[in-house]
């Protein structure tokens, strides 16, 4: 349907997050403020997303984005499973497992992954082509798998810290909910179901994740590990959208 034509082009440089100096351990509130200060490196600032919210994407670019981004949606419950497998605390596991349920659903045809597939279908990608991931770029697949590897091989507390990109997610979901009807009237309203669901789920995830990180990261060394984990996730997301943008950017003239 739409094999992407890859072209040689320079990648958009990701803004590097700046780690605060750690001459002493930050207090819980200071630590949260330092984590929130990473927002400038979130991929909402990527040129592809700016085009999206300004009405500058073609339908083909939307299709390529949705088809590729499904690879990320599908690794999220796997990385959460990796965190569970490394976590010895039953109280944490009982609460964390809700994230897997949110994405996988409680039965076939439910959950966030299914809602993302429906988004792709609403954008014009046949369901079969969404589900078999035929349009996923090799680099996108490798980038997404790196997240699972990180969460499987790092201490579970650092993997939890990497999930705190959810701190910045409400902005991106709200932008999609507001900009799609305004700039892309051909996108049906039900295509926004995933983003609406995350506006409810993400704040709960953030509250839990922050609580765990604050409890564990009480020394400069641990706090540095937390910053490194969040920086890894931010760069992973940036690399993913950058790859998608450059695969389809011949459509936007950039």
C-alpha positions as MATLAB code, in Angstrom:
seq = 'XXXXXXXXXXXXXXXXXXXXXXXXXXXXXXXXXXXXXXXXXXXXXXXXXXXXXXXXXXXXXXXXXXXXXXXXXXXXXXXXXXXXXXXXXXXXXXXXXXXXXXXXXXXXXXXXXXXXXXXXXXXXXXXXXXXXXXXXXXXXXXXXXXXXXXXXXXXXXXXXXXXXXXXXXXXXXXXXXXXXXXXXXXXXXXXXXXXXXXXXXXXXXXXXXXXXXXXXXXXXXXXXXXXXXXXXXXXXXXXXXXXXXXXXXXXXXX';
ca = [
       0.000    0.000    0.000;
       2.611    2.539    1.038;
       6.193    1.237    1.205;
       8.147    4.213    2.557;
      10.771    5.727    0.305;
      13.799    6.301    2.482;
      15.938    9.259    1.506;
      19.290   10.493    2.749;
      18.772   13.478    4.989;
      20.145   14.970    8.161;
      18.357   14.004   11.341;
      16.811   16.598   13.626;
      19.132   17.045   16.588;
      17.561   16.098   19.894;
      17.864   18.695   22.669;
      20.026   17.069   25.308;
      18.619   17.095   28.841;
      20.874   18.818   31.359;
      21.508   16.934   34.578;
      21.466   19.096   37.701;
      24.646   19.148   39.804;
      24.485   16.599   42.588;
      26.842   17.802   45.288;
      24.231   16.602   47.771;
      21.135   14.430   47.430;
      18.069   16.296   46.234;
      14.995   16.243   48.427;
      11.864   14.523   47.074;
      10.309   17.740   45.784;
      13.615   18.906   44.310;
      14.027   15.560   42.577;
      10.579   15.804   41.017;
      11.282   19.352   39.833;
      14.561   18.207   38.286;
      12.776   15.391   36.455;
      10.073   17.722   35.182;
      12.798   20.033   33.862;
      13.612   17.360   31.260;
      10.432   18.351   29.411;
      12.364   20.373   26.824;
      13.871   17.127   25.515;
      10.507   15.388   25.043;
       9.715   14.482   21.454;
       6.670   16.722   21.366;
       9.207   19.327   20.199;
      10.287   17.273   17.166;
       9.621   18.856   13.722;
       7.310   15.967   12.792;
       5.044   16.710   15.731;
       5.102   20.426   15.039;
       3.941   19.666   11.498;
       1.232   17.421   12.911;
      -0.224   20.063   15.204;
       0.033   22.839   12.602;
      -1.901   20.856    9.995;
       1.127   20.097    7.846;
       0.991   16.296    7.568;
      -0.330   14.384    4.581;
      -2.506   11.335    5.006;
       0.406    9.151    3.928;
       2.610   10.620    6.654;
      -0.131    9.967    9.203;
      -0.390    6.389    7.996;
       3.355    5.836    8.199;
       3.451    7.270   11.710;
       0.551    5.165   13.007;
       1.783    1.942   11.393;
       5.300    2.375   12.794;
       4.254    3.619   16.205;
       2.313    0.372   16.746;
       5.688   -1.311   17.275;
       6.199    0.935   20.289;
       2.696    0.335   21.616;
       3.350   -3.388   21.527;
       6.627   -3.249   23.439;
       5.114   -1.234   26.314;
       3.447   -4.222   28.061;
       6.576   -6.284   27.403;
       8.808   -3.726   29.120;
       6.306   -3.612   31.975;
       6.524   -7.397   32.196;
      10.309   -7.075   32.395;
       9.966   -4.636   35.282;
       7.630   -7.042   37.069;
      10.027   -9.933   36.602;
      12.864   -7.961   38.211;
      10.840   -6.477   41.073;
      10.774   -8.509   44.320;
       8.110   -6.311   45.973;
       4.608   -7.741   45.695;
       2.940   -4.412   46.522;
       4.711   -2.771   43.600;
       3.868   -5.639   41.263;
       0.178   -5.582   42.179;
      -0.067   -1.923   41.207;
       2.304   -1.999   38.241;
       0.467   -4.842   36.510;
      -2.411   -2.462   35.730;
      -0.218   -0.944   33.019;
      -0.147   -4.247   31.159;
      -3.918   -4.544   31.460;
      -4.356   -0.995   30.169;
      -2.431   -1.828   26.985;
      -3.402   -5.470   26.418;
      -6.986   -5.166   27.630;
      -8.908   -7.767   29.577;
      -9.959   -9.696   26.482;
      -9.490   -9.667   22.731;
     -10.591   -6.412   21.126;
      -9.932   -4.242   24.179;
      -7.027   -2.194   25.501;
      -4.689    0.499   24.273;
      -2.995   -1.578   21.573;
      -6.365   -2.350   20.004;
      -7.289    1.331   20.145;
      -4.033    2.175   18.355;
      -4.787   -0.367   15.630;
      -8.211    1.257   15.201;
      -6.464    4.617   14.902;
      -4.376    3.260   12.025;
      -7.491    1.859   10.350;
      -9.234    5.230   10.757;
      -6.239    6.842    9.036;
      -6.594    4.490    6.083;
      -4.227    1.612    6.880;
      -5.995   -1.759    6.465;
      -6.288   -3.675    9.746;
      -4.323   -6.605    8.343;
      -1.425   -4.288    7.475;
      -1.474   -2.750   10.946;
      -1.565   -6.079   12.729;
       1.215   -7.784   10.761;
       3.495   -4.722   11.094;
       4.573   -4.903    7.454;
       5.243   -1.160    7.364;
       7.411   -0.994   10.482;
      10.864    0.318    9.595;
      13.778   -1.870   10.746;
      15.304    1.020   12.686;
      12.013    1.701   14.474;
      11.770   -1.947   15.487;
      15.323   -1.937   16.857;
      14.744    1.333   18.717;
      11.604   -0.043   20.344;
      13.309   -3.294   21.287;
      16.046   -1.284   22.992;
      13.451   -0.158   25.522;
      12.567   -3.749   26.426;
      16.261   -4.581   26.733;
      16.840   -1.578   28.990;
      14.012   -2.557   31.329;
      15.051   -6.208   31.375;
      18.738   -5.588   32.120;
      18.661   -2.539   34.419;
      17.605   -2.536   38.071;
      13.826   -2.297   38.205;
      13.960    1.103   39.907;
      15.878    2.564   36.952;
      13.396    0.998   34.551;
      10.596    2.654   36.511;
      12.394    5.992   36.159;
      12.545    5.548   32.382;
       8.734    5.398   32.309;
       8.496    8.940   33.666;
       8.275   10.409   30.181;
       4.585   10.090   31.103;
       5.163   13.317   33.046;
       5.092   15.123   29.717;
       2.528   13.022   27.848;
      -0.694   14.949   28.660;
       0.513   17.866   26.534;
       1.024   15.685   23.465;
      -2.332   13.920   23.894;
      -4.186   17.196   24.329;
      -2.503   18.623   21.237;
      -3.687   15.670   19.196;
      -7.238   15.883   20.531;
      -7.379   19.602   19.736;
      -5.528   19.713   16.409;
      -6.960   16.708   14.560;
     -10.564   17.992   14.262;
      -9.257   21.463   13.418;
      -6.733   20.564   10.721;
      -7.709   17.054    9.588;
     -11.527   16.848    9.317;
     -11.167   13.573    7.413;
     -10.034   11.821   10.616;
     -13.111   10.341   12.355;
     -13.727   11.242   16.031;
     -13.255    7.654   17.232;
      -9.621    7.838   16.114;
      -8.992    9.954   19.223;
     -10.087    7.239   21.679;
      -6.529    6.177   22.499;
      -5.427    9.691   23.403;
      -8.496   10.259   25.569;
      -7.820    7.013   27.436;
      -4.234    8.022   28.167;
      -5.363   11.324   29.685;
      -7.025    9.183   32.366;
      -4.402    6.451   32.715;
      -1.150    8.420   32.470;
      -1.639   10.617   35.574;
      -2.147    7.496   37.707;
       0.984    5.940   36.216;
       2.982    9.102   36.913;
       1.840    9.282   40.551;
       2.895    5.681   41.137;
       6.183    5.984   39.259;
       7.192    9.188   41.022;
       6.415    7.670   44.397;
       8.685    4.703   43.699;
      11.512    6.823   42.304;
      11.427    9.266   45.223;
      11.493    6.398   47.694;
      14.530    4.769   46.089;
      16.621    7.656   44.745;
      17.858    9.184   47.993;
      21.581    9.407   47.183;
      23.415   11.390   44.487;
      24.464    8.144   42.784;
      20.922    6.798   42.590;
      19.543   10.145   41.487;
      22.090   10.265   38.694;
      20.911    6.809   37.608;
      17.334    8.107   37.560;
      18.325   11.041   35.339;
      20.244    8.727   33.015;
      17.247    6.396   32.720;
      14.869    9.210   31.848;
      17.388   10.653   29.388;
      17.652    7.237   27.682;
      13.881    7.046   27.225;
      13.681   10.599   25.914;
      16.397    9.894   23.352;
      14.721    6.617   22.391;
      11.425    8.372   21.671;
      13.213   11.126   19.746;
      15.116    8.579   17.638;
      11.867    6.761   16.838;
       9.970    9.825   15.618;
      13.080   11.085   13.811;
      13.318    7.825   11.897;
       9.640    7.986   10.928;
       9.914   11.640    9.906;
      12.909   11.032    7.685;
      11.294    8.013    6.049;
       8.251   10.029    4.984;
       9.555   13.578    4.840;
       9.557   13.849    1.045;
       5.853   14.588    1.465;
       6.349   17.748    3.507;
       9.012   19.321    1.282;
      11.562   19.589    4.101;
];
